[in-house]
């Protein structure tokens, strides 16, 4: 089913970057759409979009109505990658094994492409036929803004070179990484017309899942390779950034990841949420850090 979700999502995403469908004047700068499409269509696991589709499917048995939302989320994720890679941010020339957006289009166009992806994602949601549109858009904007990615990235930048405690690190991860996973899962559940209690359960699961994902990423930054990950590794240590590995070491970070994965499973099981896709994704995180 993951393969089906991904194929449907890829096709849907591509449709939004067909410039001819927008009936624009010939003077319109096609370069901005090319820059937006470059990073968005660069590949990847489409994890956030897949989580959104599965959350919708759990509560409605109809994932296709969430395809516009999943596409919007993948655009928002692409925006975060474009801006993360900028010289003034994480300063990375490599993304998914290819040159970063600003290396192809220049910094100015890369910044504008990121900005445009945020607003295009919101436009796609509002133009869709999905129910609970207002609540879904709110979740999207929260994940995108100061109470989501932007707040987390800000705290991450301000913490560089400083000795921070685990609570500060958790806040960085919660907003910089976890917020978009929370948006994805809650948006999907809202599209599936989940009730308030079910939304709270999905939100709880999303928070645990996001933490597990980031702990895994911290570990892989140390033990994996750039060829496998498709991005420059070892930057956290180089930039004096606090991670679960710098605070606890690889072994203890792995133990904390195992614990967080178990807690994620426990949330699903105690609330009788059955999803092979959620379980497969959790298992894949565990597999990545096995020696």
DRENDO-977358 format. One record per residue (C-alpha): residue number from 1; residue in three letters; x, y, z. Coordinates in Angstrom, 1 decimal, padded with zeros to 4 digits, always signed. Layout:
N
NUM_ALA_X_Y_Z
...
end
This chain:
291
1_UNK_+000.0_+000.0_+000.0
2_UNK_+002.9_+002.4_+000.6
3_UNK_+003.9_+001.9_-003.0
4_UNK_+000.4_+002.8_-004.1
5_UNK_+000.3_+005.9_-001.9
6_UNK_+003.6_+007.1_-003.2
7_UNK_+002.8_+006.5_-006.9
8_UNK_-000.5_+008.4_-006.6
9_UNK_+001.1_+011.2_-004.6
10_UNK_+004.0_+011.6_-007.2
11_UNK_+001.5_+011.8_-010.0
12_UNK_-000.7_+014.3_-008.1
13_UNK_+002.4_+016.5_-007.2
14_UNK_+003.6_+016.6_-010.8
15_UNK_+000.3_+018.0_-011.9
16_UNK_+000.7_+021.2_-009.9
17_UNK_+003.9_+022.1_-011.7
18_UNK_+002.5_+021.9_-015.2
19_UNK_+002.7_+025.6_-015.9
20_UNK_+000.4_+025.4_-018.9
21_UNK_-002.6_+024.5_-016.7
22_UNK_-002.5_+028.0_-015.1
23_UNK_-003.0_+030.0_-018.2
24_UNK_-000.3_+032.5_-017.3
25_UNK_+000.9_+035.3_-019.5
26_UNK_+004.0_+034.6_-021.7
27_UNK_+006.0_+037.1_-019.6
28_UNK_+005.5_+035.0_-016.4
29_UNK_+008.9_+033.9_-015.0
30_UNK_+008.8_+030.1_-015.5
31_UNK_+012.1_+029.9_-013.6
32_UNK_+010.2_+030.2_-010.2
33_UNK_+008.0_+027.2_-011.1
34_UNK_+011.1_+025.3_-012.2
35_UNK_+012.8_+026.0_-008.9
36_UNK_+009.8_+025.0_-006.9
37_UNK_+009.4_+021.8_-008.9
38_UNK_+013.1_+021.0_-008.7
39_UNK_+013.2_+020.2_-005.0
40_UNK_+009.6_+019.1_-004.6
41_UNK_+010.0_+016.4_-007.4
42_UNK_+013.6_+015.4_-006.4
43_UNK_+012.3_+012.2_-005.0
44_UNK_+012.5_+011.1_-001.4
45_UNK_+010.3_+008.8_+000.7
46_UNK_+007.2_+011.1_+000.7
47_UNK_+006.9_+010.1_+004.3
48_UNK_+004.8_+013.1_+005.4
49_UNK_+002.4_+012.7_+002.5
50_UNK_+002.1_+009.0_+003.1
51_UNK_+001.3_+009.5_+006.8
52_UNK_-001.4_+012.0_+005.8
53_UNK_-003.0_+009.6_+003.4
54_UNK_-002.9_+006.7_+005.8
55_UNK_-004.4_+008.8_+008.6
56_UNK_-007.3_+009.7_+006.3
57_UNK_-007.7_+006.1_+005.2
58_UNK_-007.9_+004.8_+008.8
59_UNK_-010.9_+006.9_+009.6
60_UNK_-012.7_+006.9_+006.3
61_UNK_-011.3_+004.1_+004.2
62_UNK_-010.8_+006.6_+001.4
63_UNK_-007.2_+008.0_+001.1
64_UNK_-007.7_+009.7_-002.3
65_UNK_-009.6_+012.6_-000.9
66_UNK_-006.5_+013.6_+001.1
67_UNK_-004.2_+013.6_-002.0
68_UNK_-004.3_+017.5_-002.3
69_UNK_-003.4_+017.7_+001.4
70_UNK_-000.5_+015.2_+001.0
71_UNK_+000.8_+017.2_-001.9
72_UNK_+000.6_+020.4_+000.0
73_UNK_+002.6_+018.8_+002.8
74_UNK_+005.3_+017.6_+000.5
75_UNK_+005.6_+021.1_-000.9
76_UNK_+005.9_+022.5_+002.6
77_UNK_+008.6_+019.9_+003.3
78_UNK_+010.4_+020.8_+000.1
79_UNK_+010.3_+024.5_+001.2
80_UNK_+011.9_+023.5_+004.5
81_UNK_+014.7_+021.7_+002.7
82_UNK_+015.4_+024.6_+000.3
83_UNK_+015.7_+027.1_+003.1
84_UNK_+017.6_+024.7_+005.4
85_UNK_+020.3_+024.3_+002.7
86_UNK_+020.9_+028.0_+002.2
87_UNK_+024.3_+029.3_+003.2
88_UNK_+022.8_+031.5_+005.9
89_UNK_+021.1_+028.4_+007.5
90_UNK_+022.7_+024.9_+007.4
91_UNK_+024.8_+025.7_+004.3
92_UNK_+024.5_+022.4_+002.5
93_UNK_+025.3_+022.0_-001.2
94_UNK_+023.8_+018.5_-001.5
95_UNK_+020.2_+017.3_-001.1
96_UNK_+019.0_+013.8_-002.0
97_UNK_+022.2_+013.2_-003.9
98_UNK_+021.7_+016.3_-006.1
99_UNK_+022.9_+019.9_-005.9
100_UNK_+020.8_+021.9_-003.5
101_UNK_+018.2_+024.4_-004.9
102_UNK_+020.4_+027.5_-004.4
103_UNK_+023.3_+025.8_-006.2
104_UNK_+021.1_+025.5_-009.3
105_UNK_+018.9_+028.6_-009.2
106_UNK_+020.9_+031.0_-007.0
107_UNK_+020.0_+032.1_-003.4
108_UNK_+017.4_+034.7_-004.3
109_UNK_+015.3_+032.4_-006.5
110_UNK_+015.7_+029.6_-003.9
111_UNK_+014.3_+031.8_-001.2
112_UNK_+011.4_+032.9_-003.4
113_UNK_+010.7_+029.3_-004.4
114_UNK_+010.5_+028.2_-000.8
115_UNK_+008.1_+031.1_+000.0
116_UNK_+006.0_+030.2_-003.0
117_UNK_+005.7_+026.6_-002.0
118_UNK_+004.2_+027.5_+001.4
119_UNK_+001.5_+029.6_-000.2
120_UNK_+000.8_+027.2_-003.1
121_UNK_+000.3_+024.4_-000.5
122_UNK_-002.3_+026.5_+001.3
123_UNK_-004.0_+027.4_-001.9
124_UNK_-004.3_+023.7_-003.0
125_UNK_-005.9_+022.8_+000.4
126_UNK_-008.4_+025.7_+000.1
127_UNK_-009.3_+024.8_-003.5
128_UNK_-009.9_+021.2_-002.6
129_UNK_-013.3_+019.6_-001.9
130_UNK_-012.1_+018.1_+001.4
131_UNK_-014.3_+018.5_+004.6
132_UNK_-013.0_+020.3_+007.7
133_UNK_-011.0_+022.6_+005.3
134_UNK_-010.6_+025.4_+007.8
135_UNK_-009.2_+023.2_+010.5
136_UNK_-007.0_+021.4_+008.0
137_UNK_-005.6_+024.7_+006.8
138_UNK_-005.0_+025.9_+010.3
139_UNK_-002.9_+022.7_+011.0
140_UNK_-001.0_+023.3_+007.9
141_UNK_-000.2_+026.9_+008.7
142_UNK_+000.8_+026.1_+012.3
143_UNK_+003.2_+023.5_+011.1
144_UNK_+004.7_+025.9_+008.5
145_UNK_+005.1_+029.0_+010.8
146_UNK_+006.5_+030.3_+014.0
147_UNK_+004.7_+027.7_+016.1
148_UNK_+006.2_+025.0_+013.8
149_UNK_+009.2_+024.7_+011.5
150_UNK_+010.2_+028.4_+011.8
151_UNK_+010.2_+028.4_+015.6
152_UNK_+012.2_+025.2_+015.7
153_UNK_+014.7_+026.4_+013.2
154_UNK_+015.1_+029.6_+015.1
155_UNK_+015.8_+027.9_+018.4
156_UNK_+018.2_+025.5_+016.6
157_UNK_+020.2_+028.5_+015.1
158_UNK_+020.3_+030.3_+018.4
159_UNK_+021.5_+027.2_+020.2
160_UNK_+024.5_+026.6_+017.9
161_UNK_+027.8_+026.4_+019.8
162_UNK_+025.9_+026.5_+023.2
163_UNK_+025.6_+023.8_+025.8
164_UNK_+021.9_+023.0_+026.0
165_UNK_+019.9_+020.6_+028.1
166_UNK_+017.7_+017.7_+026.9
167_UNK_+014.5_+019.7_+027.4
168_UNK_+015.7_+022.4_+025.0
169_UNK_+016.7_+019.8_+022.5
170_UNK_+013.3_+018.2_+022.7
171_UNK_+011.7_+021.6_+022.0
172_UNK_+013.9_+022.1_+019.0
173_UNK_+013.0_+018.6_+017.6
174_UNK_+009.3_+019.1_+018.5
175_UNK_+009.0_+022.2_+016.4
176_UNK_+011.7_+021.8_+013.7
177_UNK_+010.9_+018.2_+012.8
178_UNK_+007.9_+017.0_+014.8
179_UNK_+005.5_+019.8_+013.9
180_UNK_+005.3_+018.8_+010.3
181_UNK_+004.6_+015.2_+011.2
182_UNK_+001.9_+016.3_+013.5
183_UNK_+000.4_+018.5_+010.8
184_UNK_+000.5_+015.6_+008.3
185_UNK_-001.2_+013.1_+010.6
186_UNK_-003.8_+015.4_+012.0
187_UNK_-004.7_+016.9_+008.6
188_UNK_-005.2_+013.3_+007.3
189_UNK_-007.4_+012.4_+010.3
190_UNK_-009.4_+015.6_+009.9
191_UNK_-009.9_+014.8_+006.2
192_UNK_-011.1_+011.3_+007.3
193_UNK_-013.6_+013.0_+009.6
194_UNK_-012.1_+011.6_+012.8
195_UNK_-013.8_+012.8_+016.0
196_UNK_-012.1_+015.0_+018.6
197_UNK_-010.9_+012.1_+020.8
198_UNK_-009.4_+010.3_+017.7
199_UNK_-007.6_+013.6_+016.7
200_UNK_-006.1_+013.8_+020.1
201_UNK_-004.8_+010.2_+019.9
202_UNK_-003.3_+010.8_+016.4
203_UNK_-001.7_+014.0_+017.7
204_UNK_-000.1_+012.0_+020.6
205_UNK_+001.2_+009.4_+018.2
206_UNK_+002.5_+012.1_+015.9
207_UNK_+004.6_+013.6_+018.7
208_UNK_+006.2_+010.3_+019.6
209_UNK_+006.8_+009.5_+015.9
210_UNK_+008.4_+012.8_+015.2
211_UNK_+010.8_+012.4_+018.2
212_UNK_+011.7_+008.9_+017.0
213_UNK_+012.4_+010.1_+013.5
214_UNK_+014.7_+012.9_+014.7
215_UNK_+016.6_+010.7_+017.2
216_UNK_+017.2_+008.3_+014.3
217_UNK_+018.3_+011.2_+012.1
218_UNK_+020.8_+012.3_+014.8
219_UNK_+022.2_+008.8_+014.9
220_UNK_+022.5_+008.4_+011.2
221_UNK_+024.3_+011.8_+010.9
222_UNK_+027.1_+009.9_+012.8
223_UNK_+027.0_+006.3_+011.6
224_UNK_+025.7_+006.5_+008.0
225_UNK_+027.3_+007.9_+004.8
226_UNK_+026.5_+010.7_+002.4
227_UNK_+025.9_+008.3_-000.4
228_UNK_+023.2_+006.5_+001.5
229_UNK_+021.6_+009.6_+003.0
230_UNK_+021.9_+011.8_+000.0
231_UNK_+023.1_+014.8_+002.1
232_UNK_+026.2_+016.0_+003.8
233_UNK_+026.8_+014.2_+007.0
234_UNK_+028.7_+015.2_+010.1
235_UNK_+027.4_+018.7_+009.9
236_UNK_+025.9_+018.7_+013.4
237_UNK_+029.2_+018.1_+015.0
238_UNK_+031.0_+020.6_+012.7
239_UNK_+028.4_+023.3_+013.5
240_UNK_+028.5_+022.5_+017.2
241_UNK_+024.8_+021.5_+017.3
242_UNK_+023.4_+019.6_+020.2
243_UNK_+021.8_+016.2_+019.2
244_UNK_+020.9_+013.1_+021.0
245_UNK_+024.3_+011.7_+020.1
246_UNK_+026.3_+014.7_+021.3
247_UNK_+024.3_+014.6_+024.6
248_UNK_+024.2_+010.9_+025.2
249_UNK_+026.5_+009.1_+022.8
250_UNK_+025.4_+006.7_+020.0
251_UNK_+024.6_+003.7_+022.3
252_UNK_+022.3_+005.6_+024.7
253_UNK_+020.7_+007.5_+021.8
254_UNK_+019.8_+004.1_+020.3
255_UNK_+018.3_+003.0_+023.6
256_UNK_+016.2_+006.2_+023.7
257_UNK_+015.1_+005.5_+020.1
258_UNK_+014.1_+002.0_+021.0
259_UNK_+012.1_+003.3_+023.9
260_UNK_+010.4_+006.0_+021.8
261_UNK_+009.5_+003.5_+019.1
262_UNK_+007.9_+001.2_+021.7
263_UNK_+005.9_+004.1_+023.1
264_UNK_+004.7_+004.9_+019.6
265_UNK_+003.5_+001.3_+019.2
266_UNK_+001.8_+001.4_+022.6
267_UNK_-000.3_+004.4_+021.6
268_UNK_-001.6_+002.6_+018.5
269_UNK_-002.3_-000.6_+020.4
270_UNK_-004.0_+000.8_+023.5
271_UNK_-006.3_+002.8_+021.2
272_UNK_-006.9_-000.1_+018.8
273_UNK_-005.6_+001.9_+015.8
274_UNK_-004.6_-000.8_+013.2
275_UNK_-002.3_+000.3_+010.5
276_UNK_+000.3_-001.9_+008.8
277_UNK_+001.7_+001.2_+007.2
278_UNK_+002.4_+003.0_+010.5
279_UNK_+004.0_-000.2_+011.8
280_UNK_+006.1_-000.7_+008.7
281_UNK_+007.4_+002.8_+009.0
282_UNK_+008.2_+002.4_+012.7
283_UNK_+010.0_-000.8_+011.9
284_UNK_+012.0_+000.8_+009.1
285_UNK_+013.3_+003.5_+011.5
286_UNK_+014.5_+000.7_+013.8
287_UNK_+016.2_-001.1_+010.9
288_UNK_+018.1_+002.0_+009.8
289_UNK_+020.3_+002.2_+013.0
290_UNK_+021.0_-001.5_+013.3
291_UNK_+024.7_-002.3_+013.1
end
